[in-house]
Amino acid sequence: MSKEYLIELEGITKRYTEHKQIGEISFPIKKGEITALCGGNGAGKSTLIKLLTGIIKPTSGTMKADGKPVDPMSERYKAFFSYMPDDMIFPNQLTGLEMLLFFAGLQGIAKSRVDEVLKRVGLFEDRRKLIKHYSKGMQQRLSLAQALLSAAPLLILDEPTNGLDPFWVFRFKEIIKEEKEAGKTILFSTHILSIVEEIADTAIFLEEGKLIYHENIDVLTNTAGKYNSLEKVFFEKQIVGVK
Ligand SMILES: Nc1ncnc2c1ncn2[C@@H]1O[C@H](COP(=O)(O)OP(=O)(O)OP(=O)(O)O)[C@@H](O)[C@H]1O
């Protein structure tokens, strides 16, 4: 059993069409770390997250969870992670509270935990409002809330700050750091490099479906004893090996 890695991807590919392929991608996710998945529009972030969550099947490649080979589409693996998709659609006729109670019920999670999570994402006061009356940011926080309900060791978030106002971006960063302190391993995708720099331990950069970098943030931002922001590193091409 691997002590260091929670997830290991080996040679994962996803072929959509003859000209559209993701991979081969191999990287480990260290236990207890926050890993950020970065890359431009269409780079392959959502595809990789869908592969990691068993939503789509890889064309080739293997995965390990906690050192053991795992089928990402298996029931066993589902208990391993919680997931915030980038496009969660809620039934409009339910309230936020009813929605979370439904998710909690599926997983045998206590109501007290639902209240606690609603408070963390700032929806407790609005919990009895219909979701159709929630703003985009509130729906995004509800999506985060359902992912926070579970005690699964891995938290996977696809573009979690989309639609959040500055206060909730700030709170999101705090919540993710709290989750890490509680022992969770976190992987999230984003376009916002300042968030990556602030909270992530490791960054993965994808470009046109290929992994171009998998590196510790401090290593990336400190070259030859000089600090450069992650944005500068990537867009002014200061690091050898990064396009
Ligand atoms: N179901 C699909 N069929 C064919 N091609 C697809 C499919 N899903 C994604 N793609 C293609 O795969 C590539 C990667 O898409 P993906 O959505 O993973 O990128 P992304 O990095 O999440 O982009 P964004 O930042 O814009 O959300 C894109 O070129 C996209 O057009």
The ligand as a Gaussian input file, in Angstrom:
#p B3LYP/6-31G(d) Opt

LIG

0 1
 N      -17.892000      14.506000     -25.314000
 C      -16.935000      15.025000     -26.082000
 N      -16.812000      14.691000     -27.376000
 C      -15.829000      15.195000     -28.174000
 N      -14.903000      16.067000     -27.718000
 C      -14.986000      16.450000     -26.431000
 C      -15.999000      15.962000     -25.550000
 N      -15.810000      16.517000     -24.320000
 C      -14.733000      17.321000     -24.438000
 N      -14.237000      17.290000     -25.696000
 C      -13.061000      18.007000     -26.203000
 O      -11.964000      17.649000     -25.385000
 C      -11.154000      18.805000     -25.168000
 C      -11.001000      19.042000     -23.670000
 O      -12.232000      19.515000     -23.169000
 P      -12.456000      19.789000     -21.606000
 O      -13.889000      20.156000     -21.421000
 O      -11.928000      18.651000     -20.848000
 O      -11.510000      21.061000     -21.382000
 P      -11.374000      22.053000     -20.143000
 O       -9.892000      22.185000     -19.873000
 O      -12.209000      21.609000     -19.007000
 O      -11.909000      23.405000     -20.778000
 P      -12.618000      24.704000     -20.119000
 O      -11.546000      25.427000     -19.355000
 O      -13.039000      25.478000     -21.315000
 O      -13.756000      24.240000     -19.269000
 C      -11.809000      19.960000     -25.901000
 O      -11.173000      20.136000     -27.142000
 C      -13.239000      19.508000     -26.079000
 O      -13.797000      20.046000     -27.254000

